[in-house]
Amino acid sequence: MDIHRKRKLGWKGGLPACPLYRWRSSLRRIVTMVLGLALAASPIGGQKFEGSKHSGRTTPFILVLPTYRESKALIEAWNSGLGKPFDLVVYMPTPEDMRDPSRLERHFARLRIGQHAWVTPSFALVQSGEAKIPATVKWFFYDPEPWAHTPKEELENLVDTSKAIRAFCDERGMKAGITPIYPRIEDFFNLEKIAEVARYYDAYIVQAQDIQKNPTERERLVKFLRELKEVIGRVNPRCLIGVQLGAADRYGDGSPLSGVQAAMALYEATRDFVQIYTAWWEPDEQRMIELLRRMEASHGDPFTIRRDRDVSLETRR
């Protein structure tokens, strides 16, 4: 259940009390009430919201969606006001989607807001022609991680791989981004080495979802990100510095909405200098909706923030 804020309707002190003014003031109050009721009835994923689609969050956000889920409520919420024209949308492709992008193209058609982006854990798949990129894609994201999906040769030669990705994207008029993940927070602190890689990208996004839950490590992360922005800015001023948050409960202490709360703590600590955000939310899309709503509200947008207990109950229905 939403908690709707009550709006006081009435005169301001010192206003003239003439009949014409009273009539105009009454009409204004009626119009305000009608607009308020219309906004409150607007659906976002089967929920209610209040507010403007054009206020609130002003930092770009990348909506990440898995191709194996419909994500109907999240897409409806995104299309109905939580997404912004300056945002990006990306689907996590399966191996089949890499070879045949037709399902990705159908998914993209459902999203009315945001530029289309594409992600791969292996540039070798692209170079070999095995992976096909949808024609509407404007952003190419490389996701190198210490897992089987990223070739060992690419991880060991990340600078050369990144240089090749830059040339590939320039030839096709796409922007390039990278979303590395680090197994230990100690691996974050080789700033100069990171800058060598970041010089080839338009966005460098650190996956921090596993770090956000620990207040001490979160504080160290914020310090690192400030230093990272300064170092990368010297070699590549166009590169956006970004953070991946975690909306799922496992990215908090495991209790309902603890991941959203930890993500908001990191967001609040970095939003004055971080230039782009994203978040991983599986398996509950309601967590992603709630994170986006809270991000809106933290900037003064009157999107309703529901009580944590209400969101938890709704999720179990």
C-alpha positions as CSV (number, residue, x, y, z in Angstrom):
1,M,0.0,0.0,0.0
2,D,1.3,3.4,-0.9
3,I,1.7,6.1,1.7
4,H,0.3,9.2,0.0
5,R,1.5,12.5,1.2
6,K,-1.3,14.9,2.2
7,R,-1.3,18.2,0.5
8,K,-2.8,21.2,2.3
9,L,-5.1,23.3,0.2
10,G,-5.8,26.9,1.4
11,W,-4.8,30.5,1.2
12,K,-1.4,31.9,1.8
13,G,-1.2,34.6,4.4
14,G,-1.7,38.2,3.3
15,L,-3.6,37.4,0.0
16,P,-6.4,39.7,-1.0
17,A,-9.9,38.6,0.1
18,C,-11.9,40.0,-2.9
19,P,-14.6,37.8,-4.4
20,L,-12.8,37.5,-7.8
21,Y,-9.7,36.3,-6.1
22,R,-11.6,33.8,-4.0
23,W,-13.3,32.4,-7.2
24,R,-9.9,32.0,-9.0
25,S,-8.3,30.5,-5.9
26,S,-11.1,28.0,-5.6
27,L,-10.8,27.0,-9.3
28,R,-7.1,26.6,-8.9
29,R,-7.7,24.3,-6.0
30,I,-10.1,22.2,-8.0
31,V,-7.7,21.9,-10.9
32,T,-4.9,20.9,-8.5
33,M,-7.1,18.2,-6.9
34,V,-8.1,16.8,-10.3
35,L,-4.4,16.6,-11.5
36,G,-3.4,15.0,-8.2
37,L,-6.0,12.3,-8.5
38,A,-5.0,11.6,-12.1
39,L,-1.4,11.3,-11.2
40,A,-2.2,9.0,-8.2
41,A,-4.2,6.7,-10.5
42,S,-1.3,6.3,-13.0
43,P,0.0,2.7,-13.0
44,I,3.6,1.7,-12.6
45,G,3.8,-2.0,-12.6
46,G,0.4,-2.3,-10.9
47,Q,1.4,0.2,-8.3
48,K,0.5,3.9,-7.7
49,F,2.8,6.9,-7.9
50,E,2.8,10.6,-7.6
51,G,5.0,13.1,-9.3
52,S,6.6,14.3,-12.5
53,K,8.4,12.1,-15.1
54,H,10.9,14.9,-15.6
55,S,12.1,15.6,-12.1
56,G,14.1,13.5,-9.7
57,R,17.2,11.6,-10.8
58,T,19.4,13.4,-13.2
59,T,22.4,10.9,-13.4
60,P,22.2,8.3,-16.2
61,F,21.2,4.8,-15.2
62,I,21.6,1.6,-17.1
63,L,18.7,-0.8,-16.8
64,V,19.9,-4.3,-17.0
65,L,17.4,-7.0,-17.9
66,P,17.8,-10.8,-18.4
67,T,16.5,-12.1,-21.7
68,Y,15.0,-15.2,-20.0
69,R,12.5,-13.1,-18.0
70,E,9.6,-11.1,-19.2
71,S,10.1,-8.5,-16.4
72,K,6.7,-7.0,-17.2
73,A,6.3,-4.9,-14.1
74,L,9.8,-3.5,-14.3
75,I,9.4,-2.6,-18.0
76,E,6.0,-0.9,-17.3
77,A,7.5,1.0,-14.5
78,W,10.4,2.1,-16.6
79,N,8.2,3.2,-19.5
80,S,5.8,5.0,-17.1
81,G,8.3,7.4,-15.6
82,L,11.2,5.7,-13.8
83,G,13.3,5.7,-17.0
84,K,14.8,8.9,-18.4
85,P,15.7,9.9,-21.9
86,F,19.4,10.0,-21.0
87,D,19.3,6.4,-19.7
88,L,20.5,3.2,-21.3
89,V,18.9,-0.3,-21.4
90,V,20.8,-3.5,-21.9
91,Y,19.7,-7.2,-22.0
92,M,22.0,-9.9,-20.6
93,P,22.1,-12.3,-23.6
94,T,22.3,-16.0,-23.5
95,P,24.7,-17.9,-25.9
96,E,21.8,-18.3,-28.3
97,D,21.0,-14.6,-28.2
98,M,24.7,-13.9,-29.0
99,R,24.4,-15.9,-32.2
100,D,20.9,-14.7,-33.1
101,P,19.9,-11.2,-31.9
102,S,16.2,-11.5,-33.0
103,R,14.9,-12.1,-29.4
104,L,17.0,-9.1,-28.2
105,E,15.5,-7.0,-30.9
106,R,11.9,-8.0,-29.8
107,H,12.8,-7.3,-26.2
108,F,14.2,-3.8,-27.1
109,A,11.0,-3.0,-28.9
110,R,9.1,-3.2,-25.5
111,L,11.2,-0.4,-24.0
112,R,10.2,3.1,-25.0
113,I,12.9,5.0,-23.0
114,G,16.7,4.8,-23.2
115,Q,19.4,4.1,-25.7
116,H,20.0,0.4,-26.5
117,A,23.2,-1.2,-25.2
118,W,24.8,-4.6,-25.7
119,V,27.1,-6.6,-23.4
120,T,29.6,-9.4,-23.9
121,P,32.0,-11.2,-21.6
122,S,34.3,-12.1,-24.5
123,F,35.5,-9.8,-27.3
124,A,36.8,-12.9,-29.1
125,L,33.2,-13.9,-29.8
126,V,32.7,-10.6,-31.6
127,Q,36.0,-10.7,-33.5
128,S,35.2,-14.2,-34.7
129,G,31.8,-13.2,-36.0
130,E,30.0,-15.7,-33.7
131,A,28.3,-12.9,-31.8
132,K,25.8,-10.6,-33.6
133,I,25.0,-7.1,-32.3
134,P,21.5,-5.8,-32.8
135,A,21.3,-2.9,-35.3
136,T,19.8,-0.5,-32.8
137,V,22.7,-0.7,-30.3
138,K,24.5,2.5,-29.5
139,W,26.7,1.3,-26.6
140,F,29.0,-1.7,-26.5
141,F,29.8,-3.0,-23.0
142,Y,32.7,-5.4,-22.2
143,D,32.2,-7.4,-19.1
144,P,35.6,-9.0,-18.2
145,E,35.4,-11.2,-15.1
146,P,37.5,-14.0,-13.6
147,W,35.1,-16.7,-14.9
148,A,35.0,-19.2,-17.8
149,H,33.1,-16.7,-20.1
150,T,36.0,-14.4,-20.4
151,P,39.1,-15.9,-22.2
152,K,42.2,-16.0,-20.0
153,E,44.2,-14.2,-22.7
154,E,41.8,-11.2,-22.6
155,L,42.1,-10.9,-18.9
156,E,45.9,-11.1,-19.0
157,N,46.1,-8.5,-21.8
158,L,43.2,-6.2,-20.9
159,V,44.9,-3.1,-22.3
160,D,45.4,-4.6,-25.7
161,T,41.9,-6.0,-25.7
162,S,40.5,-2.6,-24.7
163,K,42.4,-0.9,-27.5
164,A,40.9,-3.3,-30.0
165,I,37.4,-2.7,-28.6
166,R,37.9,1.0,-29.0
167,A,38.8,0.6,-32.7
168,F,35.9,-1.8,-33.2
169,C,33.4,0.7,-31.7
170,D,34.9,3.7,-33.5
171,E,34.4,2.0,-36.9
172,R,30.8,1.4,-36.1
173,G,29.9,4.6,-34.4
174,M,29.2,3.0,-31.0
175,K,30.3,4.1,-27.6
176,A,32.3,1.7,-25.5
177,G,32.0,0.8,-21.8
178,I,33.6,-1.7,-19.5
179,T,32.2,-3.2,-16.3
180,P,35.0,-5.1,-14.5
181,I,34.4,-7.0,-11.3
182,Y,37.1,-7.5,-8.6
183,P,37.1,-10.6,-6.3
184,R,38.7,-8.6,-3.4
185,I,38.5,-4.9,-2.5
186,E,42.3,-4.8,-2.4
187,D,42.3,-5.3,-6.2
188,F,40.6,-1.9,-6.6
189,F,43.6,0.2,-5.6
190,N,45.9,-0.1,-8.6
191,L,44.7,3.2,-10.0
192,E,47.4,3.7,-12.6
193,K,46.8,0.2,-14.1
194,I,43.1,0.9,-14.3
195,A,43.7,4.2,-16.0
196,E,45.6,2.4,-18.7
197,V,42.5,0.5,-19.5
198,A,40.0,3.3,-19.0
199,R,41.7,5.5,-21.6
200,Y,39.9,3.4,-24.3
201,Y,36.4,3.7,-22.9
202,D,33.5,6.1,-22.7
203,A,32.3,4.6,-19.4
204,Y,34.2,2.7,-16.7
205,I,31.7,1.0,-14.3
206,V,32.9,-0.8,-11.1
207,Q,30.7,-3.7,-10.0
208,A,30.4,-2.9,-6.3
209,Q,27.3,-4.9,-5.4
210,D,29.2,-7.3,-3.2
211,I,30.9,-4.5,-1.3
212,Q,28.0,-2.2,-0.6
213,K,26.7,-4.2,2.4
214,N,29.8,-3.6,4.6
215,P,29.9,0.0,5.9
216,T,33.7,-0.1,6.3
217,E,34.4,-1.4,2.8
218,R,31.8,0.9,1.4
219,E,33.7,3.8,2.9
220,R,36.9,2.6,1.3
221,L,35.1,2.2,-2.0
222,V,33.8,5.7,-2.0
223,K,37.4,7.0,-1.4
224,F,38.7,4.8,-4.2
225,L,36.0,6.0,-6.6
226,R,36.9,9.7,-5.9
227,E,40.5,8.9,-6.6
228,L,39.6,6.8,-9.7
229,K,37.7,9.7,-11.2
230,E,40.6,12.0,-10.8
231,V,43.1,9.6,-12.3
232,I,41.0,8.6,-15.2
233,G,40.0,12.2,-15.8
234,R,43.7,13.0,-16.5
235,V,44.1,10.4,-19.2
236,N,40.5,10.4,-20.6
237,P,38.2,13.3,-19.6
238,R,35.3,11.9,-21.6
239,C,35.1,8.7,-19.6
240,L,32.2,8.4,-17.2
241,I,32.9,6.9,-13.8
242,G,30.2,4.5,-12.7
243,V,29.1,2.1,-10.1
244,Q,27.0,-1.1,-10.2
245,L,24.7,-1.4,-7.2
246,G,22.9,-4.5,-6.0
247,A,19.1,-4.4,-5.3
248,A,18.6,-8.1,-4.3
249,D,18.4,-9.0,-0.6
250,R,21.7,-10.9,-0.8
251,Y,23.5,-7.7,-1.4
252,G,22.4,-6.6,2.1
253,D,22.2,-8.7,5.2
254,G,19.6,-11.0,3.6
255,S,16.5,-9.4,5.2
256,P,13.8,-8.0,3.0
257,L,14.9,-4.9,1.2
258,S,18.3,-4.8,2.8
259,G,19.9,-4.9,-0.6
260,V,17.9,-1.8,-1.6
261,Q,18.9,-0.1,1.6
262,A,22.6,-0.8,1.2
263,A,22.5,0.3,-2.5
264,M,20.9,3.6,-1.5
265,A,23.6,4.1,1.1
266,L,26.3,3.8,-1.6
267,Y,24.2,5.9,-4.0
268,E,23.8,8.7,-1.4
269,A,27.6,8.6,-0.7
270,T,28.6,8.9,-4.3
271,R,25.9,10.7,-6.2
272,D,27.8,14.1,-6.0
273,F,30.6,12.8,-8.2
274,V,29.7,9.4,-9.8
275,Q,28.4,10.0,-13.4
276,I,26.5,6.8,-14.2
277,Y,24.8,4.0,-12.3
278,T,23.5,0.5,-12.9
279,A,22.2,-2.3,-10.6
280,W,21.7,-6.0,-10.6
281,W,18.5,-7.2,-9.1
282,E,17.7,-10.8,-9.9
283,P,15.5,-12.6,-9.0
284,D,12.9,-10.1,-7.8
285,E,12.1,-7.2,-10.2
286,Q,10.1,-5.4,-7.4
287,R,13.5,-4.8,-5.7
288,M,14.7,-2.9,-8.8
289,I,11.5,-0.9,-9.0
290,E,11.8,0.1,-5.4
291,L,15.5,1.1,-5.8
292,L,14.6,3.3,-8.8
293,R,11.7,4.9,-6.8
294,R,14.0,5.7,-3.9
295,M,16.6,7.2,-6.2
296,E,13.9,9.4,-7.6
297,A,12.6,10.4,-4.1
298,S,16.1,11.2,-2.9
299,H,16.3,14.0,-5.4
300,G,13.0,15.6,-4.3
301,D,10.8,13.9,-6.8
302,P,7.4,13.0,-5.1
303,F,7.4,9.4,-6.1
304,T,5.9,7.6,-3.2
305,I,8.2,5.5,-1.1
306,R,6.3,2.5,0.3
307,R,7.0,1.0,3.7
308,D,9.6,-1.8,3.6
309,R,7.1,-4.2,5.1
310,D,4.5,-3.5,2.4
311,V,7.0,-4.2,-0.4
312,S,8.0,-7.4,1.2
313,L,4.4,-8.6,1.5
314,E,3.8,-7.6,-2.1
315,T,6.8,-9.6,-3.3
316,R,5.5,-12.8,-1.6
317,R,2.0,-12.6,-3.3
